[in-house]
Every structure is written in C-alpha cells, then in structure tokens.
Amino acid sequence: MKAPLQWGVFFCLKIALDINMENYKNKILVTGGAGYIGSHTCIALHEAGYEVVIYDNLSNSSFEAVNRVSSLIGQPIDFIEGDIRDADSLRQVFAAHQFFGVIHFAGLKAVGESVAKPLMYYDNNVSGTITLLKIMAEYEVKKLVFSSSATVYGDPEILPINEDSPRSCTNPYGQSKLTIEHVLEDLALSDNSWSLIPLRYFNPVGAHPSGQIGEDPNDIPNNLMPYISQVAVGKLDQLSIFGDDYATVDGTGVRDFIHVTDLAQGHVAALNYLKQQKQSLGFLPINLGSGKGTSVLELVRAFSAVAAQDIPFQFVGRRAGDIASCYASADKAQELLGWKASLSITDMCQDTWRWQSINPNGYNSI
C-alpha cells in the first residue's frame, strides 16, 4: 500500500527538479545590458523565453533604456548597477542567482577614444573580463557569449572575412577585444568544461522598430550612423567623412552594416545552440554580419532618401586606425546557429530615423 505514495512523491520531486532545471537553463546574466546592443538583446531574449538579469555601471548607457525595455516587454526587468571590475559585487550577483550562462557586452567601444586613452580600454575591457571569468569559475557558470568585434581582423588581406582569417589590430579598442579572445582561447585549452562563443560582429546600426530604444552616445558620436542621424535632426551641423581616397567604389570606407535587431537575434541563436549541446564547445568564434559591403557615401545617400532631406558633409583626412574595407562571411553562423541577417540598409536607416525623430536628444528627450 505504500508503493503508490512513494511513487507519487518521486514524481512530484522529479517534476520540481525538471522545473528548476528549466529555470536554470533560462536565466541569463547580461553585462552591459543597458547599452545599445545589450538593451535590444534583452528584448530578444525575453521574447525567446529567457529570464534576464542586467548588470551595468551606466558609464556609457542610461537607466531610461532599462525602463523602456521593461515597458516594451510588459514587465519589470531585473537590473543591478555594478562594474565588471568589482569582484565583490559580481559575487553577490552570482550568489543570488543560478545562471545558465552570461552574455558579456560590458566594455568601452570607441576606436578614436581608445587611441587617445589606451590604458582606460585595457583596464576596463581586459581586466574587467578577467574578473568576470574568475567569478564565473567560482560559481561553475562556464557558458559565455562574448561581444567581440570584426576589428580583431585588422586590415583584412582577403574579403569576405571568415573566422579563420588572420587576426591583428590597428587600434587599442580592437587590441583589447583580441586580447580577450586570447584569454578565452587559453582558458578553454586549460579547462575543457568551458563553452565560449565570441561573436565577432561587424557594424551594428538601426534601432528597435518601436522607436523607443536606440543608439544614444553620451557625447559627439564616434560611430557613423548616429552622427548622420544627429545631423539630420539638426543636433549637429554636418558630417565629417574621414578619407575619400580609399581603394573602394567611391573612395570612402566600406563596412558591413548589420541591423541591431538582427544582431540581437544572433545572440539568442548562440544561447539556443549552447543549450542544445551535450558537450562543452571550448572556444568557438562566429561572425555576425550581413556579408555585404556598403560605403560611407552609400549609407549617407540611403539615409538622406529615408529622411527626405540632404545630409550636409565634408571630406576630411583619414582617421588613425581606420581601414579601407571590411565585410563578413557569415556562413558559419547560418550553418551552426541557423542565423542570417534579414534586414536591409533601408530598414536600418528607417528605424534609426524613427528613433532619432522621436528622441532628438536620445534618452534625455523626456
């Protein structure tokens, strides 16, 4: 007579264990989640059924972005203010949550600033990542999707760039990303229980189609698209195009632009891939890009057509650390992750213009 009761207890315990395991597989720490790419990725993660905890020091982001993400997903999002270099703060976060993995966006990202302030970039990006990895190891959280960059390829010898292309860097920002990749490679070699996916993405642009979140530089933009949009909205007088004598279609630099929402879906695809694997992956770099090159002038003309106005610009000298052309082979992402960029340059310009028009001063517009 006791057997049915015992079996009933067993099944209840099994169901509870299954629920706990599913919750564990769905909880993700997102460092730098209040930033441009991080905020878009948090929405994509929520839509995919993941539970998100944001950890951000707000040095290059706004808490208003977190508020708007919460509004867009229809529920509060767990936010913790903290720095990735602060080991004690990270320990408290990991002690309070049982994470399946980490998506690591937190880092400084301006090429020009990195040339002027290299120590700041190595301290924040490299030292901060090492601290994060140490705490992850302490709590046996060994799945990481890292926000790497196409800058690790330096000035490419062959286009399109695939993941086996030689790596080198022309500026401290790129060098900090490459150094982190070397750290991840060495970590995977030393301990085969890690799964480390650096996503080498190319040039993220665009905004959420709602117009509620987008790229909001703290100062004068370092990246092309927000500079164009701020000129269009009247916040800046004109665009400076660095170099008109490159060996490209029109003399201006050529880049692989990818819509930020496509990029966010790439991070979800990487996490889904990690969940499917029965064994650790080690170090697995993957490009995220459109596979197409667009010149600076082509992007300016496309934005001008969308905004129905001229974008005043002037040509100036080349910028230190810049290269002529850079665009991706994203075949590996499609093969392994089932991911492919789907949105066009026109989509990128339309969504950027919607964001900038609604928020002429970014998150400070309210």
Secondary structure, 3 states (H helix, E strand, C coil): CHHHHHHHHHHHHHHHHHHHHHHHHHEEEEECCCCHHHHHHHHHHHHCCCEEEEEECCCCCCHHHHHHHHHHHCCCCEEEECCCCCHHHHHHHHHHCCCCEEEECCCCCCHHHHHHCHHHHHHHHHHHHHHHHHHHHHCCCCEEEEEEEHHHHCCCCCCCECCCCCCCCCCHHHHHHHHHHHHHHHHHHHCCCCEEEEEEECEEECCCCCCCCCCCCCCCCCCHHHHHHHHHCCCCCCEEEECCCCCCCCCCCEECEEEHHHHHHHHHHHHHHHHHCCCCCEECCEEECCCCCEEHHHHHHHHHHHHCCCCCEEEECCCCCCCCEECECCHHHHHHHCCCCCCCHHHHHHHHHHHHHHCCCHHHHC
